[in-house]
Amino acid sequence: MKWYIAALLTVLTSSQGILTTLSQSNGKYKYDYATVPFFAEVFKLIVSSVFLWRECKKLPPPKMTTDWKTVRLFPIPSVIYLIYNNVQFATLMYVDISTYQIMGNLKIVTTGILFRLFLKKKLSNLQWMAIILLAVGTTTSQVKGCGEASCDSLFSAPIQGYMLGILSACLSALAGVYTEFLMKQNNDSLYWQNVQLYTFGAIFNMARLVVDDFRAGFEKGPWWQRLFNGYSITTWMVVLNLGSTGLLVSWLMKYADNIVKVYSTSMAMLLTMVLAVFLFGFKPTLQLFLGIIICMMSLHMYFAPPSMFVGLPPTVISDPESLVIVSDDHKAES
């Protein structure tokens, strides 16, 4: 089941960038982009509440831990993501988008490290090699030809940009690993855990809209009066896509793990680049094809059983009739 969910997550994630691009008008957003995550959190909260309500009508009722010691842990991912979003914005002040995307692949390795440290999940040497290969493959697919002028920008950013990029990768990995810890710390209903996560997510996203109002001096009025300004069918598809992606991720956190999610999102990035060739006239590069091959090798290395990579000799079955019985007299002579 988790592979179907992971495949669906790959498709939805790959279409996020495409839908977001299509929602623009003349290269600009007519809507307030900060409202999209808010609506996505509300959508996830409504869907999870409906499924939880249906679970509560069945017997036995779902397990729901309500003590404060457990509930107080659920705002933490929202706080981490809030800091992460601000660090992303700060990073883009120092580096260009190509450098930012390449540095973003560090989260693949940092996720593996935090996955090992905090969740005590042991990874084999082959799996570590696969994770590093995944980071190399996704980076290779994004590196432009060295004949292009932008190639030099990869190493020309100030040190603050690289430090913020590393911090961004660590925050992304920390948020994912911590969310997995929350989902697996007990046997509570997935939908009850989602309700807690998305309630705090909606609150923090609403707080961001309020802060934006204060920064702008309420020039465009309070946030609730401009929630739907500039929204189109494509914009609502972006919201639906983002919300559905979040629900699938929470399912993977509960019943699979972060590494499966990392592979899904990495493959989605490559799929997005391939789709861009047909939809937006993106010119395919040798680096893209090499990156796809490396990532497919990494995927096979991580999830294939070790016996596929080791040439084990066939088991020798002894023939009872071929056994030689040595007598005690012969043993004495020897």
SERO-4910 file (N, C-alpha, C, O; in steps of 0.05 Angstrom, whole numbers):
BEGIN
 pado doro    nc1    nc2    nc3   cac1   cac2   cac3    cc1    cc2    cc3    oc1    oc2    oc3
  Met    A     16    -24      0      0      0      0     17     25      0     10     45    -13
  Lys    A     40     25     15     56     49     17     68     57     -9     74     81    -14
  Trp    A     72     37    -27     84     44    -53     64     59    -71     71     76    -87
  Tyr    A     38     52    -68     17     66    -83     15     95    -73     13    114    -88
  Ile    A     17     98    -46     16    125    -35     40    141    -43     38    165    -50
  Ala    A     64    128    -42     88    142    -50     87    151    -80     96    173    -87
  Ala    A     76    133    -97     74    140   -126     55    163   -130     60    181   -146
  Leu    A     32    162   -115     13    184   -117     25    210   -107     20    232   -118
  Leu    A     41    209    -85     54    232    -74     74    244    -95     76    268    -98
  Thr    A     88    226   -109    106    235   -130     92    251   -152    101    272   -161
  Val    A     69    240   -161     53    253   -182     43    281   -172     45    301   -186
  Leu    A     32    281   -148     21    307   -137     43    327   -133     40    351   -139
  Thr    A     66    318   -122     88    337   -117     99    348   -143    106    372   -144
  Ser    A    101    331   -163    112    340   -189     94    360   -202    103    377   -218
  Ser    A     68    358   -197     49    377   -209     46    403   -194     33    422   -204
  Gln    A     57    405   -170     55    430   -154     67    453   -169     54    474   -173
  Gly    A     92    450   -178    106    472   -192     92    480   -217     91    503   -224
  Ile    A     82    459   -231     68    464   -257     42    480   -252     37    500   -266
  Leu    A     26    471   -233      1    485   -227      6    514   -216     -8    532   -224
  Thr    A     27    516   -200     34    543   -189     42    562   -212     34    585   -212
  Thr    A     57    551   -231     65    568   -255     40    575   -271     38    598   -280
  Leu    A     22    556   -275     -2    561   -291    -21    581   -277    -37    594   -290
  Ser    A    -19    583   -250    -36    601   -235    -27    630   -238    -42    648   -229
  Gln    A     -4    635   -249      6    662   -253     -7    675   -277    -17    662   -295
  Ser    A     -7    701   -276    -18    717   -298      4    737   -306     10    755   -291
  Asn    A     14    733   -330     37    750   -340     61    749   -321     74    769   -317
  Gly    A     66    725   -311     89    721   -294     86    731   -265    105    732   -250
  Lys    A     61    739   -258     57    749   -231     32    736   -218     15    725   -232
  Tyr    A     31    736   -192      9    725   -177    -12    747   -173     -6    768   -162
  Lys    A    -37    742   -181    -58    761   -175    -69    758   -147    -83    775   -137
  Tyr    A    -63    735   -135    -73    729   -108    -50    731    -88    -26    731    -96
  Asp    A    -57    733    -63    -37    733    -41    -27    705    -37    -43    688    -27
  Tyr    A     -2    699    -44      7    671    -42      7    661    -13      6    637     -9
  Ala    A      9    678      6      9    670     34    -18    657     42    -19    643     62
  Thr    A    -39    662     27    -65    651     34    -67    622     25    -84    607     35
  Val    A    -50    613      6    -52    586     -4    -45    565     17    -61    547     21
  Pro    A    -23    568     32    -18    549     54    -40    549     75    -46    529     87
  Phe    A    -51    573     80    -73    574    100    -97    558     91   -107    542    107
  Phe    A   -105    561     66   -128    546     56   -121    516     55   -138    499     60
  Ala    A    -96    509     49    -88    481     48    -90    469     76    -99    446     79
  Glu    A    -82    483     97    -84    473    124   -113    470    132   -120    450    145
  Val    A   -130    488    124   -159    486    131   -171    462    116   -187    447    128
  Phe    A   -163    458     91   -172    435     76   -164    409     89   -181    391     92
  Lys    A   -139    407     97   -130    382    110   -144    378    137   -150    356    144
  Leu    A   -149    400    151   -163    398    177   -192    388    173   -201    372    188
  Ile    A   -206    398    152   -233    390    147   -234    361    139   -251    346    150
  Val    A   -217    352    121   -216    324    112   -210    305    135   -224    285    138
  Ser    A   -190    312    151   -183    295    174   -206    294    195   -211    273    207
  Ser    A   -219    317    199   -242    317    218   -265    300    209   -277    286    225
  Val    A   -270    300    183   -292    283    172   -285    253    176   -302    237    184
  Phe    A   -260    246    169   -252    217    172   -251    210    202   -258    187    209
  Leu    A   -243    228    219   -243    222    248   -272    218    258   -277    200    274
  Trp    A   -290    235    249   -319    232    256   -330    205    248   -345    193    262
  Arg    A   -322    196    224   -331    170    214   -320    148    231   -333    128    236
  Glu    A   -294    151    239   -282    131    256   -296    129    283   -299    107    294
  Cys    A   -304    152    294   -316    153    321   -343    139    321   -353    131    342
  Lys    A   -356    137    298   -382    124    296   -380     93    296   -400     79    299
  Lys    A   -355     83    292   -351     54    291   -343     44    318   -335     58    336
  Leu    A   -345     17    321   -336      4    345   -314    -16    338   -316    -30    318
  Pro    A   -292    -17    354   -287      1    377   -279     29    368   -269     32    346
  Pro    A   -283     49    385   -276     76    377   -246     79    375   -231     64    387
  Pro    A   -237     98    359   -208    102    355   -194    112    380   -207    125    397
  Lys    A   -169    106    383   -154    115    406   -146    145    402   -135    152    382
  Met    A   -152    161    422   -146    190    421   -134    199    447   -149    201    467
  Thr    A   -108    204    448    -95    214    472   -100    244    474    -94    259    455
  Thr    A   -111    253    497   -118    281    500   -103    295    522   -108    318    528
  Asp    A    -84    281    535    -70    294    557    -52    316    546    -42    314    523
  Trp    A    -47    336    562    -33    360    553     -4    353    546      8    366    528
  Lys    A      8    334    559     36    327    554     40    318    525     62    321    514
  Thr    A     20    305    514     22    296    486     13    318    467     26    322    446
  Val    A     -9    331    473    -19    352    454      0    375    451      2    386    429
  Arg    A     15    382    472     33    405    470     56    401    451     70    420    444
  Leu    A     61    376    442     83    371    424     75    377    395     93    381    378
  Phe    A     49    379    388     41    382    361     45    410    349     47    413    325
  Pro    A     47    432    365     53    458    352     82    460    343     88    477    326
  Ile    A    100    443    353    128    445    347    134    443    317    149    460    307
  Pro    A    122    424    302    127    423    273    119    449    259    133    458    240
  Ser    A     97    461    267     88    486    255    108    508    260    113    525    242
  Val    A    119    509    284    140    529    290    164    525    273    176    544    263
  Ile    A    173    500    270    196    494    254    192    502    225    209    514    213
  Tyr    A    168    495    214    163    503    186    161    533    183    168    544    162
  Leu    A    151    547    203    149    576    202    177    588    201    182    606    185
  Ile    A    196    578    217    223    587    216    236    579    190    251    595    178
  Tyr    A    230    555    180    241    546    155    233    564    132    250    571    115
  Asn    A    208    572    131    198    589    109    213    616    110    220    627     88
  Asn    A    218    627    133    232    652    135    261    649    127    273    667    115
  Val    A    274    627    135    301    622    127    304    619     97    323    628     85
  Gln    A    284    606     84    283    604     55    284    631     42    300    636     24
  Phe    A    267    649     52    266    676     41    293    690     45    302    704     27
  Ala    A    305    687     68    331    700     74    353    689     56    370    703     47
  Thr    A    352    662     51    372    650     34    372    661      6    393    665     -6
  Leu    A    348    666     -5    345    676    -32    354    705    -34    357    715    -57
  Met    A    360    718    -12    371    745    -13    401    744    -20    412    764    -28
  Tyr    A    414    721    -15    443    718    -19    450    701    -43    472    705    -54
  Val    A    433    683    -51    440    664    -73    418    665    -94    396    674    -89
  Asp    A    426    657   -119    406    656   -140    390    630   -138    396    613   -121
  Ile    A    369    628   -154    350    605   -152    364    579   -158    357    559   -146
  Ser    A    383    579   -177    396    554   -185    413    543   -161    412    520   -155
  Thr    A    429    561   -149    445    554   -126    427    544   -103    434    525    -89
  Tyr    A    404    558    -99    386    551    -78    375    523    -82    373    507    -63
  Gln    A    367    516   -106    356    490   -112    377    468   -107    370    447    -97
  Ile    A    402    473   -115    423    453   -112    429    449    -82    432    426    -73
  Met    A    431    471    -67    436    469    -38    413    455    -24    417    442     -3
  Gly    A    388    457    -35    365    444    -23    368    414    -22    355    401     -6
  Asn    A    385    403    -39    388    374    -39    403    364    -15    405    340    -10
  Leu    A    415    383      0    428    375     25    408    362     45    416    346     62
  Lys    A    383    369     42    363    359     61    360    328     58    350    315     76
  Ile    A    368    318     35    367    289     31    386    275     50    379    256     64
  Val    A    410    286     52    431    274     70    424    280     99    426    263    116
  Thr    A    416    306    105    409    313    133    386    297    143    385    290    167
  Thr    A    367    290    126    344    274    134    354    246    142    345    235    163
  Gly    A    372    235    127    384    209    133    398    209    160    396    191    176
  Ile    A    413    231    165    429    233    190    410    236    214    413    221    234
  Leu    A    390    254    212    371    257    234    354    233    238    346    226    260
  Phe    A    347    220    216    332    195    217    346    174    234    334    160    249
  Arg    A    372    173    231    389    154    245    393    163    275    392    146    293
  Leu    A    396    189    280    403    198    306    378    199    325    379    189    347
  Phe    A    356    210    315    333    215    332    313    192    333    301    187    354
  Leu    A    310    178    310    291    156    310    304    129    314    291    108    315
  Lys    A    331    129    317    346    105    323    342     84    302    342     60    307
  Lys    A    339     93    277    335     74    254    363     69    242    375     87    232
  Lys    A    371     44    243    397     37    232    396     33    202    379     19    192
  Leu    A    414     46    188    416     44    159    441     29    152    462     33    164
  Ser    A    439     11    133    463     -4    124    481     14    108    473     35     99
  Asn    A    506      5    104    525     20     88    515     24     60    519     45     48
  Leu    A    501      4     49    490      6     22    468     27     21    466     42      2
  Gln    A    452     29     42    431     49     43    442     77     45    432     96     33
  Trp    A    464     80     61    477    106     62    488    114     35    486    137     27
  Met    A    500     95     21    510    101     -6    487    109    -24    490    127    -41
  Ala    A    464     96    -21    441    102    -38    431    131    -33    424    145    -51
  Ile    A    430    139     -7    422    166      0    440    187    -12    431    207    -22
  Ile    A    466    182    -10    486    201    -21    483    202    -51    485    223    -64
  Leu    A    479    178    -64    475    178    -93    450    194   -101    450    207   -122
  Leu    A    429    192    -84    405    207    -90    410    237    -90    401    252   -108
  Ala    A    426    246    -70    433    275    -69    450    282    -93    446    304   -105
  Val    A    469    265   -101    486    270   -124    469    271   -149    473    288   -166
  Gly    A    450    252   -152    434    251   -176    416    275   -180    414    286   -201
  Thr    A    402    283   -158    385    307   -160    401    332   -165    392    350   -180
  Thr    A    425    334   -153    442    357   -158    452    358   -187    452    379   -200
  Thr    A    460    334   -197    470    333   -224    448    342   -244    454    355   -264
  Ser    A    424    334   -239    402    341   -257    397    371   -258    386    382   -278
  Gln    A    405    386   -237    400    414   -235    423    432   -244    420    456   -249
  Val    A    447    420   -245    471    435   -252    469    442   -282    465    424   -299
  Lys    A    474    467   -289    473    475   -316    500    470   -329    520    465   -315
  Gly    A    501    471   -356    526    467   -370    546    488   -362    540    511   -359
  Cys    A    571    479   -359    592    498   -351    599    518   -371    614    537   -366
  Gly    A    587    515   -396    591    536   -416    574    560   -411    577    581   -424
  Glu    A    554    557   -394    535    579   -388    546    597   -367    562    589   -350
  Ala    A    538    623   -369    549    643   -351    540    638   -322    555    644   -304
  Ser    A    516    626   -319    506    622   -292    520    600   -277    517    597   -253
  Cys    A    537    585   -291    552    563   -278    570    574   -256    574    561   -235
  Asp    A    581    597   -261    600    609   -241    586    617   -216    598    620   -195
  Ser    A    559    621   -217    544    632   -194    543    611   -171    537    618   -149
  Leu    A    548    585   -178    546    564   -158    567    569   -135    562    560   -113
  Phe    A    589    582   -141    610    585   -122    616    614   -116    637    621   -105
  Ser    A    598    632   -124    604    661   -121    586    674   -100    588    698    -95
  Ala    A    569    658    -87    551    670    -67    566    675    -41    586    662    -35
  Pro    A    558    695    -25    571    701      0    567    678     20    549    662     17
  Ile    A    584    677     40    584    655     59    557    654     74    549    632     82
  Gln    A    544    677     78    518    677     92    497    660     77    481    646     89
  Gly    A    499    661     50    480    646     34    483    616     38    464    601     41
  Tyr    A    509    606     39    513    578     43    506    569     71    495    547     74
  Met    A    511    586     91    504    579    118    473    577    121    463    559    135
  Leu    A    459    596    109    430    596    110    419    572     95    399    560    103
  Gly    A    432    565     73    424    541     58    426    516     74    409    498     73
  Ile    A    448    513     88    453    490    105    432    489    128    421    468    134
  Leu    A    426    513    140    406    515    161    379    507    150    363    494    164
  Ser    A    373    516    126    347    510    114    344    479    110    323    468    116
  Ala    A    365    466    100    364    437     97    361    423    123    346    403    125
  Cys    A    374    432    144    372    420    170    344    423    182    333    405    194
  Leu    A    332    447    178    305    452    188    284    435    174    266    424    187
  Ser    A    287    432    148    269    416    132    270    387    142    249    374    146
  Ala    A    294    377    145    298    349    155    287    346    183    274    326    190
  Leu    A    292    366    200    284    364    228    253    364    230    242    349    246
  Ala    A    240    380    214    211    381    214    199    354    206    180    344    218
  Gly    A    211    342    185    201    316    176    206    294    196    188    278    201
  Val    A    230    293    207    236    272    226    220    275    252    210    255    263
  Tyr    A    216    300    261    201    304    285    171    297    281    159    286    299
  Thr    A    161    303    257    133    296    251    130    266    251    110    256    261
  Glu    A    149    252    240    148    222    241    148    212    269    134    193    276
  Phe    A    165    224    286    165    217    315    138    221    328    129    203    343
  Leu    A    125    243    322     98    248    333     78    227    324     62    217    340
  Met    A     79    221    298     59    203    287     62    174    298     43    159    299
  Lys    A     87    167    305     92    139    313     97    136    343    103    114    352
  Gln    A     93    157    359     99    155    387     77    139    402     83    129    424
  Asn    A     54    136    390     33    120    402     15    109    380     20    113    357
  Asn    A     -5     95    389    -24     82    370    -49     98    366    -70     87    359
  Asp    A    -47    124    370    -70    141    365    -80    140    336    -64    134    318
  Ser    A   -105    147    332   -116    149    305   -100    169    288    -94    190    298
  Leu    A    -94    161    264    -80    179    245    -95    205    242    -83    227    241
  Tyr    A   -122    203    240   -138    227    235   -139    245    260   -141    269    257
  Trp    A   -138    234    283   -136    250    308   -110    265    309   -109    288    316
  Gln    A    -88    251    302    -62    264    301    -62    286    280    -50    308    284
  Asn    A    -74    281    257    -76    301    236    -91    326    245    -84    348    239
  Val    A   -114    321    259   -130    344    269   -113    362    286   -115    386    284
  Gln    A    -97    350    304    -80    366    321    -59    381    305    -54    405    309
  Leu    A    -45    367    286    -25    380    270    -36    403    254    -24    425    253
  Tyr    A    -58    398    240    -69    418    222    -84    441    236    -86    463    225
  Thr    A    -93    436    260   -105    458    275    -83    479    281    -87    503    277
  Phe    A    -61    469    292    -39    488    298    -27    500    272    -19    523    271
  Gly    A    -27    484    250    -17    494    225    -34    517    215    -23    537    205
  Ala    A    -60    514    217    -78    536    208    -75    561    225    -76    583    215
  Ile    A    -71    556    251    -68    579    270    -43    595    263    -43    619    262
  Phe    A    -21    580    259      5    594    253      4    607    225     16    629    222
  Asn    A     -9    595    206    -11    608    180    -29    633    181    -24    653    167
  Met    A    -50    632    198    -66    656    202    -50    678    216    -53    701    209
  Ala    A    -33    670    235    -17    689    249      2    703    229      8    727    232
  Arg    A     12    688    209     30    700    189     15    721    173     26    742    167
  Leu    A    -10    715    166    -26    735    151    -30    760    167    -29    782    157
  Val    A    -35    757    193    -38    780    211    -12    797    212    -13    821    211
  Val    A     10    783    215     36    797    215     41    812    189     51    834    189
  Asp    A     34    800    166     36    813    140     20    838    139     28    858    127
  Asp    A     -4    837    152    -21    861    152     -7    884    167     -8    907    159
  Phe    A      4    877    190     18    898    206     42    909    192     47    933    193
  Arg    A     57    892    178     80    901    163     72    920    140     86    940    135
  Ala    A     49    914    128     40    931    105     23    955    115     13    970     99
  Gly    A     20    957    141      3    979    152    -26    977    144    -39    998    142
  Phe    A    -36    953    140    -64    948    132    -71    964    107    -93    973    103
  Glu    A    -51    966     89    -55    981     64    -77    969     47    -93    983     34
  Lys    A    -79    942     47    -98    928     30   -122    918     47   -138    901     38
  Gly    A   -124    927     72   -145    918     89   -137    893    104   -116    881     99
  Pro    A   -154    885    124   -148    860    139   -148    836    121   -160    835    100
  Trp    A   -133    815    130   -129    791    114   -155    777    106   -156    766     84
  Trp    A   -175    777    123   -199    762    117   -216    775     95   -233    762     83
  Gln    A   -211    801     89   -225    814     68   -213    809     40   -226    814     20
  Arg    A   -188    799     39   -174    795     14   -167    765     10   -150    759     -7
  Leu    A   -180    748     25   -173    719     24   -177    708     -5   -160    693    -14
  Phe    A   -199    716    -18   -206    704    -44   -198    722    -67   -205    716    -90
  Asn    A   -185    744    -62   -178    762    -83   -159    749   -103   -138    738    -96
  Gly    A   -166    750   -129   -149    740   -150   -150    710   -153   -134    699   -169
  Tyr    A   -167    696   -138   -168    667   -140   -182    658   -166   -202    669   -174
  Ser    A   -171    637   -178   -183    625   -202   -185    595   -197   -177    585   -176
  Ile    A   -195    580   -218   -197    551   -215   -169    539   -212   -166    520   -196
  Thr    A   -150    550   -226   -122    539   -223   -111    544   -195    -98    526   -185
  Thr    A   -118    567   -184   -108    572   -157   -120    552   -137   -106    543   -119
  Trp    A   -146    546   -140   -158    527   -122   -147    499   -126   -146    483   -108
  Met    A   -138    493   -151   -125    468   -156    -98    466   -142    -90    445   -132
  Val    A    -84    489   -140    -59    491   -124    -65    484    -95    -50    469    -83
  Val    A    -86    496    -84    -93    491    -56   -100    462    -52    -91    449    -33
  Leu    A   -116    451    -70   -124    423    -68   -100    404    -70    -98    385    -55
  Asn    A    -82    411    -88    -57    395    -91    -40    396    -66    -31    375    -57
  Leu    A    -36    420    -56    -19    423    -32    -32    409     -8    -17    396      8
  Gly    A    -58    411     -5    -71    398     18    -70    367     15    -65    353     35
  Ser    A    -75    357     -9    -74    328    -13    -46    317     -9    -43    295      3
  Thr    A    -26    332    -17      1    324    -13      7    321     17     20    302     25
  Gly    A     -2    341     33      3    340     61    -10    316     74      1    304     93
  Leu    A    -34    308     65    -48    285     76    -33    259     70    -31    241     87
  Leu    A    -23    258     45     -7    234     38     19    232     54     27    210     62
  Val    A     32    255     58     56    255     74     51    245    102     67    229    113
  Ser    A     29    254    114     23    245    142     18    215    142     25    202    162
  Trp    A      6    204    122      2    175    120     28    161    119     32    141    133
  Leu    A     47    171    102     73    158    100     89    160    127    103    142    134
  Met    A     86    183    140     99    186    166     89    166    187    104    156    204
  Lys    A     64    160    185     52    141    204     58    112    198     65     96    215
  Tyr    A     57    105    172     59     76    165     84     69    149     89     46    144
  Ala    A     99     89    140    125     84    127    146    100    141    149     97    166
  Asp    A    162    117    128    182    133    141    191    156    123    182    158    101
  Asn    A    208    173    134    217    197    121    233    191     95    232    206     76
  Ile    A    247    168     95    264    162     72    246    157     47    253    165     25
  Val    A    224    143     51    205    139     29    194    166     19    192    170     -5
  Lys    A    189    184     37    179    210     29    201    225     14    195    238     -6
  Val    A    226    223     23    248    237      9    251    227    -20    255    242    -38
  Tyr    A    249    200    -23    251    189    -50    228    198    -67    231    204    -91
  Ser    A    204    199    -56    180    208    -71    183    237    -81    178    242   -104
  Thr    A    192    254    -63    194    283    -70    218    287    -90    216    304   -107
  Ser    A    239    271    -87    262    274   -105    254    265   -133    261    278   -153
  Met    A    240    242   -135    231    233   -160    211    252   -173    210    255   -197
  Ala    A    196    265   -156    177    285   -165    191    309   -179    182    319   -199
  Met    A    213    317   -167    229    339   -179    238    332   -207    237    348   -225
  Leu    A    248    307   -210    257    298   -236    234    296   -256    237    303   -279
  Leu    A    211    286   -246    187    284   -263    178    311   -272    169    315   -295
  Thr    A    180    331   -254    172    358   -261    189    369   -283    179    382   -302
  Met    A    215    364   -282    234    373   -303    228    360   -329    230    373   -350
  Val    A    220    334   -329    213    320   -353    187    332   -365    186    336   -389
  Leu    A    167    336   -348    142    347   -358    146    375   -369    132    384   -387
  Ala    A    165    390   -357    170    418   -366    180    418   -395    176    437   -409
  Val    A    192    396   -404    202    394   -431    178    395   -451    180    408   -472
  Phe    A    156    382   -443    132    381   -461    113    405   -457    101    414   -476
  Leu    A    111    415   -432     92    435   -426    102    464   -430     88    481   -440
  Phe    A    128    468   -424    138    495   -425    162    498   -443    176    519   -443
  Gly    A    167    478   -460    189    479   -479    217    479   -466    236    489   -477
  Phe    A    218    468   -442    244    466   -428    263    448   -444    255    426   -453
  Lys    A    287    456   -448    306    441   -464    320    420   -447    334    427   -428
  Pro    A    316    394   -453    329    373   -437    360    375   -440    370    381   -461
  Thr    A    373    368   -419    403    369   -418    414    341   -412    400    324   -402
  Leu    A    439    338   -418    453    313   -411    453    309   -381    451    286   -371
  Gln    A    456    331   -366    456    329   -337    430    318   -326    429    303   -307
  Leu    A    407    325   -339    381    315   -331    380    285   -334    371    271   -316
  Phe    A    388    275   -357    387    246   -362    406    231   -343    399    210   -333
  Leu    A    430    242   -338    448    230   -319    437    229   -291    439    209   -277
  Gly    A    424    252   -283    412    253   -257    390    233   -253    388    220   -232
  Ile    A    373    229   -274    352    209   -272    363    181   -269    353    165   -253
  Ile    A    384    174   -284    396    148   -283    408    143   -255    405    122   -243
  Ile    A    422    163   -244    434    160   -218    413    157   -196    416    140   -178
  Cys    A    391    172   -198    370    170   -178    356    142   -180    348    131   -159
  Met    A    352    132   -204    340    106   -206    358     84   -194    349     65   -182
  Met    A    385     87   -198    404     68   -186    402     70   -155    403     50   -141
  Ser    A    400     95   -145    398     99   -116    372     86   -105    373     73    -84
  Leu    A    350     90   -119    325     78   -111    327     47   -109    317     35    -90
  His    A    339     36   -129    343      6   -129    361     -3   -106    356    -23    -93
  Met    A    383     12   -102    402      5    -81    390      6    -53    395    -11    -36
  Tyr    A    372     26    -48    362     30    -21    341      9    -14    341     -2      8
  Phe    A    323      3    -33    300    -14    -26    303    -43    -35    287    -60    -26
  Ala    A    322    -50    -52    325    -78    -60    338    -94    -38    354    -83    -23
  Pro    A    331   -119    -35    343   -136    -14    373   -139    -19    381   -140    -42
  Pro    A    389   -140      2    418   -142     -1    427   -166    -17    448   -166    -30
  Ser    A    411   -188    -17    419   -212    -31    421   -208    -61    435   -223    -75
  Met    A    408   -187    -71    410   -181   -100    437   -170   -108    444   -171   -131
  Phe    A    452   -159    -88    477   -146    -94    501   -164    -86    524   -157    -92
  Val    A    495   -186    -74    517   -204    -65    514   -231    -78    492   -243    -77
  Gly    A    534   -240    -92    533   -266   -105    537   -289    -86    559   -299    -82
  Leu    A    516   -298    -73    517   -319    -53    519   -346    -68    504   -351    -87
  Pro    A    537   -364    -59    539   -390    -72    514   -407    -67    502   -404    -45
  Pro    A    506   -424    -85    483   -441    -80    487   -459    -56    510   -468    -51
  Thr    A    466   -465    -42    468   -483    -19    474   -511    -27    461   -523    -44
  Val    A    494   -523    -15    503   -550    -22    487   -570     -4    489   -569     20
  Ile    A    472   -587    -17    457   -607     -2    472   -634     -3    478   -644    -24
  Ser    A    478   -644     20    494   -669     22    477   -693     14    454   -695     22
  Asp    A    489   -711      0    476   -736     -7    483   -757     14    506   -764     18
  Pro    A    463   -767     29    469   -787     51    484   -811     41    501   -822     56
  Glu    A    479   -820     16    493   -844      6    522   -839      1    538   -858     -1
  Ser    A    530   -813     -2    558   -807     -8    575   -803     17    599   -799     15
  Leu    A    563   -805     40    578   -801     65    595   -825     71    586   -848     67
  Val    A    620   -821     79    638   -842     86    639   -847    116    644   -828    131
  Ile    A    633   -871    125    633   -877    153    660   -886    161    671   -906    150
  Val    A    672   -873    180    699   -879    190    696   -896    215    684   -886    234
  Ser    A    708   -919    216    706   -936    240    725   -927    262    743   -911    257
  Asp    A    720   -936    286    736   -929    309    765   -939    306    784   -926    315
  Asp    A    768   -963    294    795   -974    290    811   -957    272    835   -953    276
  His    A    798   -946    251    813   -929    232    821   -903    246    842   -892    241
  Lys    A    803   -893    264    810   -868    279    834   -873    297    851   -856    300
  Ala    A    835   -898    310    857   -904    327    883   -906    313    904   -896    322
  Glu    A    883   -918    288    907   -920    272    918   -893    264    942   -888    262
  Ser    A    899   -875    259    907   -848    251    917   -832    274    925   -809    271
***
